[in-house]
Amino acid sequence: MSHPVDWNAFADAWCAAWNAHDVERVLAHFHDDAVFTSPGAARIVPASGGSVRGKDALRAYWTEALRRIPDLHFAVEQVFAGIDTLVIQYRNQKGVSVSEVLVFEDGRVRAGHGTYPIGVDNPVGAAAG
């Protein structure tokens, strides 16, 4: 069973870390062996197939993502809470509404999934490599 998490405070801290472009602050919310899946990962790190595992790989992916998305900015629109799952719906710098699905264990993220609207070209707004 997960430790209680203040979902709204987590979403605010998560958003602030991303908007500061502070990968280490984002990573602090994750377990060392966390897995993250995203079409953005498939685009930015094609060899990943969209699935990145472990903090070192996440650090490399997110550092490259920030290099290719220098204007990255998130605005939280809504927060949805489950038992050990949090969904943060936010609008990114392209104006695209995105949902981040985060599964928690012991107060930190065990698995995360970036989800994007179907049919939007380059919804993450990443420049070519």
Residue pairs with C-beta under 8 A, 6 or more apart in sequence:
1 84
2 83
2 84
2 104
2 105
2 106
2 107
3 106
3 107
4 107
5 86
5 104
5 107
7 79
7 81
7 86
8 79
10 29
10 86
11 76
11 79
11 86
11 88
12 76
13 25
13 29
14 26
14 29
14 88
14 100
15 74
15 75
15 76
15 88
15 90
16 25
17 25
17 26
17 28
17 29
18 26
18 72
18 74
19 72
19 73
19 74
21 66
21 72
23 59
23 62
23 63
23 66
24 59
26 62
27 55
27 58
27 59
27 62
29 108
29 109
30 36
30 55
30 58
30 108
30 109
30 112
31 105
31 106
31 108
31 109
31 110
32 54
32 55
33 53
33 54
33 55
34 53
34 54
34 55
34 58
34 108
34 109
34 110
34 111
34 112
35 51
35 52
35 53
35 110
35 111
35 112
36 51
36 52
36 53
36 58
36 61
36 111
36 112
36 113
36 114
37 50
37 51
37 52
37 111
37 112
37 113
37 114
38 50
38 52
38 113
38 114
38 115
38 124
39 50
39 114
39 116
39 123
39 124
40 65
40 114
40 116
40 123
40 124
40 126
41 48
41 50
41 51
41 52
41 61
41 114
42 48
42 49
42 50
43 122
43 124
43 126
44 61
44 64
44 65
44 68
44 124
44 126
44 129
45 52
45 60
45 61
45 64
48 57
48 61
52 58
52 61
65 72
65 124
65 126
66 72
68 126
68 127
68 128
68 129
69 93
69 124
69 125
69 126
69 127
71 93
71 125
72 92
72 93
72 125
73 92
73 93
74 90
74 91
74 92
74 93
75 90
75 91
76 88
76 89
76 90
77 89
77 90
77 91
77 97
78 89
79 86
79 87
79 88
79 89
80 86
80 87
80 89
81 87
84 103
84 104
84 105
85 101
85 102
85 103
85 104
86 101
86 102
86 104
87 99
87 100
87 101
87 102
88 99
88 100
88 102
89 97
89 98
89 99
89 100
90 97
90 98
90 99
90 100
91 97
91 98
92 98
92 123
92 124
92 125
93 125
94 122
94 123
94 124
94 125
96 116
96 117
96 120
96 123
96 125
97 117
98 114
98 115
98 116
98 117
98 123
99 114
99 115
100 112
100 113
100 114
100 115
101 112
101 113
101 114
101 115
102 109
102 111
102 112
102 113
103 109
103 110
103 111
103 112
104 110
116 123
116 124
117 123
